[in-house]
């Protein structure tokens, strides 16, 4: 991920607000209010009716205790009325308690069942989420893909992941059973209303898969991917968008749509096959570089504070010493492309020489986001808005430095 990482915001206040909204929708707070009023009124009245004849009612507190256990239909039997008036009041309270408790529990059960059905059908809303990850589309190996996301992003909580697809209730239910807490939004990813339901406006990152549902041709699948990216860019300009395409010719359209990262999945697979035929063991090397095994592989890390402007060789020595990581290059111009270009434009204008100014402006125009610079010379200066491309070390080493 090339943009700065942000900690996932806590969901606790939002969870309580959603719970309160669900309770209000079923009118449960009003019923609980009735319960409290009846309990607080019946307890003292029963005490007044029984206090001179019944040794069990020695104070108003005994009346409240009797009122509570009677309304909730528990009925311990330790406190009970013996007068005619007290028994009449107790009969009324028992009947009210049975109806009231049954009504409240029925509404709660109904709300839970309705919510479960709504979640299973993908009718939930994720608009309240912020800083979450949205995955658009479906793959045959979706379970492995989601499992890989949680392995690669330990900070990613299940309720920070939103799946949007047309795979259906059964397929997504298996995923939600395997990974409890994830959101499922049923709908077409090219529909702006569906994207809004997924909370795309506040998403931190969006993965657009080459959707395998619908039996579409490769060209149609890629065209839909391009349309989806364009809609996301309109709804959430700040989200980091990573899109998968099957045909390389659609990559140019994604770049025009300002897609941050493009995955040419078939090209990569074809490259591995060709490389394996030309060089023995290359598939094993790529397997480990991608971190598919137990050892950490290729990764991008933030440049440690104080190393911007210093040499590539100094940064390489620092990373090797602190975390045992091998620096193989830099990923330049990461982050918000427009913000980076504005900053570069301001820096380019800080000269009085016309020739230098024109050269700087030309460089700003040709600036490419997420540009990898592999194996530069040791004296190469580390620019701002860059990430270090490293092999090994792992996340523990990353946080240590």
Secondary structure as GFF3:
##gff-version 3
##sequence-region A 1 401
A	DSSP	alpha_helix	12	25	.	.	.	ID=ss1
A	DSSP	alpha_helix	28	50	.	.	.	ID=ss2
A	DSSP	alpha_helix	60	71	.	.	.	ID=ss3
A	DSSP	alpha_helix	84	120	.	.	.	ID=ss4
A	DSSP	beta_strand	133	136	.	.	.	ID=ss5
A	DSSP	alpha_helix	142	152	.	.	.	ID=ss6
A	DSSP	three_ten_helix	158	160	.	.	.	ID=ss7
A	DSSP	beta_strand	161	165	.	.	.	ID=ss8
A	DSSP	alpha_helix	169	178	.	.	.	ID=ss9
A	DSSP	beta_strand	183	186	.	.	.	ID=ss10
A	DSSP	alpha_helix	192	197	.	.	.	ID=ss11
A	DSSP	three_ten_helix	200	202	.	.	.	ID=ss12
A	DSSP	beta_strand	205	208	.	.	.	ID=ss13
A	DSSP	alpha_helix	218	235	.	.	.	ID=ss14
A	DSSP	beta_strand	240	245	.	.	.	ID=ss15
A	DSSP	three_ten_helix	248	250	.	.	.	ID=ss16
A	DSSP	alpha_helix	251	256	.	.	.	ID=ss17
A	DSSP	beta_strand	261	264	.	.	.	ID=ss18
A	DSSP	alpha_helix	265	278	.	.	.	ID=ss19
A	DSSP	alpha_helix	282	289	.	.	.	ID=ss20
A	DSSP	beta_strand	298	302	.	.	.	ID=ss21
A	DSSP	alpha_helix	312	323	.	.	.	ID=ss22
A	DSSP	beta_strand	326	332	.	.	.	ID=ss23
A	DSSP	alpha_helix	337	348	.	.	.	ID=ss24
A	DSSP	alpha_helix	354	365	.	.	.	ID=ss25
A	DSSP	beta_strand	371	374	.	.	.	ID=ss26
A	DSSP	beta_strand	387	391	.	.	.	ID=ss27
A	DSSP	alpha_helix	394	400	.	.	.	ID=ss28
###
